[in-house]
Amino acid sequence: MRCPASTQPGRCRWRRLPSLLLACSLAGAANAATPDATRTRAYIDHAWSTLTRSQDDCASLVDTKVASHPVLYVPAGQPVPPKVTEVGKRCGVDVRPLPRTVTQLGDIDATQLPQQGLLYLPHPYVVPGGFFNEMYGWDSYFIVLGLVADHRTELAKAMVDNALYEVANYGGVLNANRTYYLSRSQPPFLTAMMAEVLDDPASFPNAEARRAWLADAYPLAVRNYEIWTRPEHRAGDTGLARYYDLGSGPVLEAKDSEYYKGVIRWLRAHPSEDPGYLIKASEHPSDAEAAKLKDSSCDVRASHVCEGAWLDGYRLTADYYHGDRAMRESGFDTNAHFGPFGGSTHHYADVSLNSLLYRYERDLHDFALQLGKAGDAERWTKAAEARKAAMDKYLWRPELGMYRDYDFVAGKPSPYPYVTTFYPLWAGAASKEQADGVRQSLPVFERKGGLSMDNRPAGVQWGAPFGWAPTNWLAVSGLDAYGFHDDARRIAGKFMATVDQGLADDGTIREKYNMVLGNAEVKVSAGYSENVIGFGWTNGVYLKLLEIQQQTAAKPAAPIHTK
């Protein structure tokens, strides 16, 4: 079975039978559309087991998108664990070493591998759900939040250990553990994941074991941080970071050219909104033209997806493909905020990324102090202070009371609001005055079902009227941290009610929701159209929002501070 033409290729995966069984088994419990939080809680309890994968399980090793024999890659230069050899034989999976040792992202060009495959991870992990059958980068943070909240500490720690294993052996926390993701990471939540495990007393038998684990994990967390300070990830001379995939051309996980042809079709129909993503080219270029297209667009001789990405005499520029890849690293695939189809993502110093990195630097400071590394702690303090100063200079808009993404190529801020304006509150990067301003922007995003991504409906899934568990949680957590307890409790209640309603309607928990309607009715016209069942990060965030409601019930509301 092929992904539908409308499928977003950056996250195209295949359904697995357990997820379908989960939906079917619980659908019968939702005969009437009456929201019931108890039923939602029961679904989540059951879902953790349904969504857990182990590479001892044969079904977890197969990628049905790849027609050839399944392959499991292990790190180069290391002995293959006996259990992996046994699993390979039992499951009919080829176990192969990667062609070279990986020290950083981009060391291996996945296009040169004889076959794409799964990357080995030593511990069990929770997948998002539906056709997302790998351990994903930023999904894992919100899943870990839920596992810790649900006292499933062993599995939470296993997921953090897997993320650290990716850094040690694959160059960083990857988009997901597939070879075609060896060129990009995802939003950097590694230290926040570590902190969740370190702060849970059940994670370690004693203080000595906790300190030993942190001593091993800390240098890997530093190595993962260095991804974002490489030249490719620098947002010009702003002192801030950007998203950037180290590959070029169409993403390797795209099975055909339909998504990219859809981008061309839309740009042709809306020429005034084309930022310059289109170039004239032949459908069947000569060798001379193909050589030029390798630099100006993509390699038509090496990629059948590139070859087929032609419509009405046009192809997409190389810069568009870089933006498309960066969009997928950002996790916001697909959006209309960073240019049509997110095609200019790599031109922006992003509020979300730099907020996460500020929090990452503060976490590294705290870890360094715990390990007695005073010099390191001072380094991280200075890094965080420098980033906050740059965020205040380029991202903070005092006249709007918002943080806005900054287009460092054009030298101007984004004219559009985005829900990531709340990220600096979660990260602790906002002053009290800035937090007051951001709080007053709530009406821009707040709807019946929670916080929408923005206020510009464009038919893309990371835009209005849709909302997501991660962005709702980060906003709620940030508001609560700055004393806006009533706002945090209200929004938490709205999003939880939306999840409850969706479950009452069809017996499932979904990947994303309609904030205007307060349910799971999502119709996406640009990107992949399915609203996937599972769903790992929604499950985790629901449990954290429940905590917020319980913990803030007795807290006084913060007064509104006018600017």
Summary of the structure (lengths in Angstrom):
residues: 563
radius of gyration: 22.7
end to end distance: 56.2
largest distance: 71.7
contacts: 2013
relative contact order: 0.12
helix: 50%
strand: 9%
